[in-house]
C-alpha cells in the first residue's frame, strides 16, 4: 500500500510504501533530503490500522 505525505521541512511530497515503513524502512525527501521513518513505539498502532484497512478493503471487493 502506497501513500504520500508532505515533507515536514520543505512540504515536497514524499511517496511512502506503508508496509515498508512499518517494517522499519525510511524514506527521503527529494527536495531537502530529510528522512521520514516510523517511531518504534508507533509500529504496533500503524500495523493494526493497516491490517484493519486491508480487511475492510477486501470485504468491499466482495
DOGUTOR-114765 format. One line per 2 residues: number of its first residue (from 1); for each residue x, y, z of N, C-alpha, C, CB. Coordinates in Angstrom, 2 decimals. Last residue first. Glycine has a CB too. Example, Ala and Ser with C-alpha at 12.3 -4.5 7.8 and 13.67 -1.06 7.14 Angstrom:
BEGIN
2> 12.85 -2.25 7.08 13.67 -1.06 7.14 12.90 0.03 7.87 14.08 -0.60 5.72 | 13.19 -5.69 7.80 12.30 -4.50 7.80 13.20 -3.30 7.80 11.31 -4.47 9.05
END
This chain:
BEGIN
62> -15.92 -7.76 -2.30 -16.83 -8.91 -2.45 -18.21 -8.45 -2.56 -16.72 -9.87 -1.31 | -14.56 -5.47 -1.80 -14.42 -6.05 -3.14 -15.40 -7.18 -3.37 -13.02 -6.55 -3.34
60> -14.95 -5.02 0.87 -15.65 -4.14 -0.07 -15.58 -4.69 -1.49 -15.05 -2.72 -0.02 | -13.19 -6.80 2.03 -14.63 -7.04 2.16 -15.42 -6.21 1.16 -15.10 -6.73 3.59
58> -10.77 -5.53 1.43 -11.04 -6.87 0.88 -12.53 -7.18 0.94 -10.23 -7.95 1.64 | -11.05 -3.20 2.97 -10.91 -3.11 1.51 -11.22 -4.44 0.84 -9.50 -2.65 1.14
56> -11.08 -4.28 5.54 -12.25 -3.57 5.05 -12.21 -3.48 3.52 -12.33 -2.16 5.67 | -8.46 -5.33 5.59 -9.61 -6.21 5.81 -10.89 -5.57 5.26 -9.76 -6.51 7.31
54> -6.90 -3.04 5.26 -6.85 -4.09 4.23 -8.03 -5.04 4.37 -5.54 -4.87 4.33 | -7.55 -1.68 7.66 -7.87 -1.09 6.36 -7.90 -2.16 5.28 -6.84 -0.01 6.00
52> -6.47 -3.45 9.53 -7.90 -3.15 9.54 -8.33 -2.58 8.20 -8.24 -2.17 10.67 | -3.74 -3.30 8.84 -4.44 -4.58 8.76 -5.95 -4.37 8.73 -4.06 -5.47 9.95
50> -3.27 -0.59 9.40 -3.09 -1.10 8.04 -3.85 -2.41 7.87 -1.59 -1.29 7.72 | -3.73 -0.57 12.19 -4.53 0.28 11.30 -4.45 -0.22 9.86 -4.06 1.74 11.38
48> -1.74 -2.32 13.11 -3.16 -2.63 13.33 -4.05 -1.83 12.39 -3.55 -2.35 14.78 | 0.54 -0.84 12.31 0.30 -2.19 11.80 -1.16 -2.58 11.96 1.20 -3.21 12.52
46> 0.27 1.45 13.89 0.17 1.57 12.44 -0.09 0.20 11.81 1.46 2.19 11.85 | 0.61 0.33 16.45 -0.60 1.08 16.13 -0.80 1.15 14.61 -0.54 2.52 16.73
44> 3.20 -0.79 16.26 2.03 -1.64 16.52 0.73 -0.95 16.14 1.98 -2.04 17.98 | 4.84 1.55 15.74 4.75 0.43 14.80 3.51 -0.43 15.01 5.98 -0.43 14.91
42> 5.31 3.45 17.61 4.13 3.62 16.76 3.89 2.43 15.85 4.28 4.88 15.93 | 7.72 2.91 18.80 6.53 2.74 19.62 5.24 2.90 18.81 6.54 3.74 20.76
40> 9.52 3.63 16.70 9.33 2.24 17.11 8.06 2.00 17.90 10.49 1.80 17.93 | 8.42 5.93 14.27 8.95 5.71 15.61 8.61 4.29 16.05 8.38 6.76 16.62
38> 9.22 5.68 10.89 8.20 5.46 11.90 8.87 5.22 13.24 7.28 4.28 11.53 | 10.71 8.32 8.93 10.61 6.93 9.40 9.55 6.88 10.50 11.99 6.40 9.93
36> 12.26 10.34 6.62 10.99 10.05 7.27 11.00 8.59 7.67 9.77 10.38 6.34 | 14.84 12.70 6.21 14.47 11.29 6.33 13.17 11.17 7.12 15.60 10.47 7.00
34> 15.47 15.25 3.80 15.02 14.87 5.14 14.60 13.40 5.12 13.84 15.78 5.63 | 16.22 16.22 1.30 16.90 15.03 1.82 16.54 14.67 3.25 18.37 15.22 1.73
32> 14.72 18.14 0.04 15.69 18.60 1.04 16.47 17.46 1.71 14.99 19.41 2.10 | 13.35 16.85 -2.14 13.59 18.29 -2.12 14.69 18.71 -1.18 12.33 18.99 -1.74
30> 12.98 14.21 -1.71 13.80 14.56 -2.87 14.13 16.05 -2.90 13.09 14.17 -4.16 | 13.18 12.74 1.43 12.58 13.80 0.64 13.52 14.13 -0.51 12.29 15.07 1.51
28> 13.30 9.23 1.98 13.96 10.53 1.90 13.18 11.49 1.02 15.38 10.38 1.37 | 12.29 6.83 4.39 12.11 7.42 3.07 12.70 8.82 3.09 10.62 7.45 2.66
26> 13.10 3.71 5.96 12.91 5.16 5.99 12.84 5.65 4.55 14.07 5.88 6.78 | 11.77 0.62 7.30 12.46 1.41 6.28 12.21 2.89 6.49 12.00 0.99 4.87
24> 10.26 -0.86 9.09 11.44 -0.17 9.58 12.21 0.63 8.56 12.33 -1.14 10.17 | 7.85 -1.92 8.44 8.95 -2.87 8.57 10.26 -2.20 9.02 9.18 -3.58 7.25
22> 6.35 0.35 8.06 6.10 -0.45 9.27 7.24 -1.43 9.51 4.76 -1.21 9.16 | 7.41 1.03 5.53 7.55 1.94 6.66 7.38 1.19 7.98 6.52 3.09 6.56
20> 6.55 -1.10 3.98 8.00 -0.93 4.21 8.26 0.00 5.38 8.68 -0.38 2.95 | 3.81 -0.57 4.06 4.32 -1.84 4.59 5.82 -1.76 4.85 4.02 -3.00 3.61
18> 3.68 1.96 2.78 3.31 1.81 4.20 3.85 0.52 4.80 1.79 1.85 4.35 | 5.79 3.69 0.93 5.22 2.35 0.94 4.95 2.03 2.41 6.18 1.27 0.25
16> 5.44 7.05 0.01 5.78 6.10 1.07 5.05 4.78 0.84 5.44 6.67 2.46 | 6.63 9.99 -1.46 5.90 8.74 -1.66 6.39 7.72 -0.64 6.08 8.21 -3.12
14> 6.34 13.24 -0.47 7.20 12.07 -0.31 6.31 10.84 -0.47 7.95 12.06 1.08 | 6.15 16.58 -1.71 5.52 15.28 -1.48 6.56 14.16 -1.40 4.51 14.98 -2.60
12> 7.55 19.27 0.22 7.55 18.49 -1.02 6.88 17.15 -0.74 9.00 18.29 -1.57 | 7.83 20.70 2.58 6.48 20.48 2.05 6.43 19.77 0.70 5.78 21.79 1.93
10> 10.16 20.90 3.98 10.03 21.73 2.77 8.68 21.57 2.06 11.13 21.38 1.80 | 9.76 19.47 6.47 10.72 20.56 6.33 10.41 21.49 5.15 12.11 20.00 6.17
8> 7.92 17.45 6.29 7.73 18.43 7.36 8.68 19.62 7.25 7.93 17.75 8.71 | 6.65 16.63 3.13 7.84 16.72 3.96 7.59 17.77 5.05 9.10 17.08 3.11
6> 3.48 15.14 2.89 4.34 16.30 2.62 5.48 16.30 3.61 3.54 17.62 2.71 | 2.95 11.79 1.72 2.85 12.83 2.75 3.73 14.00 2.32 3.27 12.28 4.16
4> 1.20 9.15 0.22 2.08 10.29 0.03 1.85 11.26 1.19 1.84 10.98 -1.34 | 1.22 5.58 -0.10 0.59 6.85 0.23 1.61 7.94 0.01 0.06 6.85 1.70
2> 0.58 2.15 -0.90 1.37 3.37 -1.03 0.53 4.57 -0.62 1.88 3.54 -2.48 | 0.85 -1.17 0.00 0.00 0.00 0.00 0.90 1.24 0.00 -0.97 -0.01 1.22
END
